[in-house]
Structures are given as structure tokens and as C-alpha cells.
Amino acid sequence: MQATTQLIHSIPVDPLTGAVSVPIYQTSTFVQDAPGVHKGYDYARTNNPTRETLEKIVAQLEHGTTGIAFSSGLAAIDAVVKLLKAGDEIVAVDDIYGGAYRLFTQVYRQFGITVRFVDTSDPIQVFNALTPKTRLIWLETPTNPTLKISDIAAIAKIARAQRCLLCVDNTFASPILQQPLQLGADIVIHSATKYLGGHSDLIAGVVVTKDPEPGARIKFMQNASGAILAPFDSWLLIRGIETLPLRVRQISNSALAIATYLQRHPKVDKVYYPGLTTHAGHEIAKRQSKGYGGIVSFSLKTDTEQAAKAVVTHTRLFLLAESLGGIKSLVSHPATMTHKTIPAEKRHAAGVSDSLIRLSVGLEDPEDLIQDLSQALTYAPETIKQFHHQTIKQ
Ligand SMILES: *Cc1c(COP(=O)(O)O)cnc(C)c1O
């Protein structure tokens, strides 16, 4: 059976009533026949049938044994880090999601957990950063916003040799394109706010583990700390996941068409998209994923904030907003939005130049999206570099 068919039929029909849609069990507690004797549910923080259905669906999607649904992507990350104890170390991808960076450096450092950030697109750097205290390697691939690719299988081997866990934040690729547990990772997390939900209408996170342990410990942490996903949001997320394969396929095709268009545009300098053969991580992305996703970033030849702002304020279909992964296309300017707290020097070193623009491609017709970019790019200044070139030639 093909994966899409399998996914749609992994969403069960309600055994009690035959309802084709998963029922929303909007309840806090469950009646017990005698103390401790119940139908598998006692209190809804610990377990809720709607959430449990969602958790089984995501576990199957990622080929894991245990799925756990959280109230946000960051709550999911937090629960994974709680597997560690004071004195343990984490080696993490250097252009990590900003919220994860804040959690690692401003919260967990206080509890004696040390983090080293390295360029994980080079597995040697991961290897060199390990110490006997390293308990967790943290990857994102592709990363935000320059879509850097790390070799999951190569880093999984390093993690296994060191007996530390490898966790992959799979938000950008989605399980339709990339399945880290199949490549040797131990844990996958998602900000389900993005592609899994897919409609920009909820905040949610999921963890999936390959083995029942550490799944059981993360589930224990969730019950102990309390960041569960509510029944209605669990239902919304199930509803989003039903169309995930279709959405991701269409979005990936559109994103490739847009990246190819941008590459030929005279005002565009660099285009970052793993599907382009010119992208640094293209070969690895091709090997470890079934497609390249919906995020495209590009810089302008006139590499200034003003130039980028002229473009992002003139798109009509691409809405100017943070976040990604929804059906409506979004555009953002990382230097003044998601990455504004990073000092300019550090930001530039990570490839986030002043004019870098990030697109989250949605489900509009790709021709309309290209048309929109074409008209917005007319507002970008004529390229300074080209001008210099011409004057030198004369
Ligand atoms: C958005 C995001 C998160 C955080 O998820 P929330 O649902 O906003 O808490 C984590 N990782 C990545 C890659 C993200 O894009």
C-alpha cells in the first residue's frame, strides 16, 4: 500500500458510533468503576483519546514507536532536553531555530546543561565537538533561512559510537519528504504549527521516538510538566495531517519553479533552495529526502535592508508574516524580523545578509506566485554592482 493511502486509513473510524471523523473528547476526567479500574483513561493531562489518536498517526508517519503531542513545538523540544541532567552536554546545529537557541542558552544553561553550536553540515565538526559528557546531538536539516543540509545518517553513526541520542527537528522537511528515524536518528520533533497543521490555525508540537525508551520517559516528562495538546487542537492537527502528502508535494513543486525563476532574475543575487543543483547541500538532500520542501530564500544584488523592504512590502499574494508551512504563501525579512536579535556580524557569517528574503510557498497556483514576485521585484533598486561594472568597462 502506498504511504498516502496508509496515512488516510491510519485515521480510525470511531469504534463506538462509526463516526468517520475522529471524535473530540472535550473532557477533563473519566469515570472509574472502582478506584484505579477504568477504560484506560483517568485524567486528561495523562491521556485523552483524541490526542492519543493523533499521537498514533504521527508515530506511524515518522516510523517510530511512540508519538507525544505537545502544546507547542518549543514544549516538545523542552521535553526532549529534560532527558538530560546537570553536567550533560548538547552539540547543536549552529543556525538553530531562534526559540530553541533561547531555550538552550538562557534556560538550560542555568541548570548546568552546556551547549556547543557547530556547523553540522560538516560531520567532522560534530565529531570534534563531542566530549564524554555529550548526551544529545541536535540537528535541523534544512535549516532556517539558508536551508543548510546535514547528513543525518553520517551523524547518526557518530551518535551511536558515542552512545548519545540524535534528535532531528524535522519541521522544515516534514515526514513526507524526510524520515530521520529511518536514517538512524533516535528522536524526531516537529513544530506541528507549520506543515503538519498546514493551515496557520494552531500552535502545536510533536515528539516521535524510535524506541519505546526514551518515549516512555518523554511521556512521563509531559505528564509531570503538563504541556499537553488540547483535544480540539489535536483534532485540528489530525485534520491538517490528512492532506499533508498532497500539500507537501504541490508546495515542493511550486517552490522549485519559484527558485528556478529567481535564479535567472537580474536583481537576485543568491538563491537558497536544496532542490537547486547549485545548492551546497543538494547531493545530500537528494540522497536523504524525497523532495526539497516549500522554503526558498534569496538575496538581492543591492544587498541592503531598504532593497529587501521594498520587495517584501509590495508582494500581494505572499503575505508579510513570520512562521511558515501554511496554505497561504508568506514572505519575511529575517534581518529585521526573525533574526533581528542576532548581532549583524554573526548574522552575516550565517549567510543572513541584509537583503535576504525568505518565502514560505503555499498552495496558490505557482504561476500567480511567480507573477507576484516579478511585480514586487520591480520595486527593488537597480543593482549597484551592475552599475559599477558598466562604469569600469567604459
Ligand atoms: C516554529 C519552529 C519551532 C518552534 O515551534 P512552535 O510551535 O512555534 O513552538 C521549532 N523549530 C522550528 C524549525 C520551527 O520552525
The ligand as an SDF file (V2000), in Angstrom:
LIG
                    3D

 15 15  0  0  0  0  0  0  0  0999 V2000
    8.4740   27.2440   14.6130 C   0  0  0  0  0  0  0  0  0  0  0  0
    9.6050   26.3200   14.8820 C   0  0  0  0  0  0  0  0  0  0  0  0
    9.8250   25.7880   16.1650 C   0  0  0  0  0  0  0  0  0  0  0  0
    9.0040   26.2020   17.3800 C   0  0  0  0  0  0  0  0  0  0  0  0
    7.7060   25.7550   17.2840 O   0  0  0  0  0  0  0  0  0  0  0  0
    6.4340   26.4810   17.9850 P   0  0  0  0  0  0  0  0  0  0  0  0
    5.3190   25.6240   17.5430 O   0  0  0  0  0  0  0  0  0  0  0  0
    6.3930   27.8750   17.4590 O   0  0  0  0  0  0  0  0  0  0  0  0
    6.6870   26.4380   19.4490 O   0  0  0  0  0  0  0  0  0  0  0  0
   10.8560   24.8880   16.3200 C   0  0  0  0  0  0  0  0  0  0  0  0
   11.6310   24.5160   15.2830 N   0  0  0  0  0  0  0  0  0  0  0  0
   11.4700   25.0220   14.0370 C   0  0  0  0  0  0  0  0  0  0  0  0
   12.3650   24.5860   12.9440 C   0  0  0  0  0  0  0  0  0  0  0  0
   10.4430   25.9330   13.7920 C   0  0  0  0  0  0  0  0  0  0  0  0
   10.2890   26.4470   12.5680 O   0  0  0  0  0  0  0  0  0  0  0  0
  1  2  1  0
  2  3  1  0
  2 14  2  0
  3  4  1  0
  3 10  2  0
  4  5  1  0
  5  6  1  0
  6  7  2  0
  6  8  1  0
  6  9  1  0
 10 11  1  0
 11 12  2  0
 12 13  1  0
 12 14  1  0
 14 15  1  0
M  END
$$$$
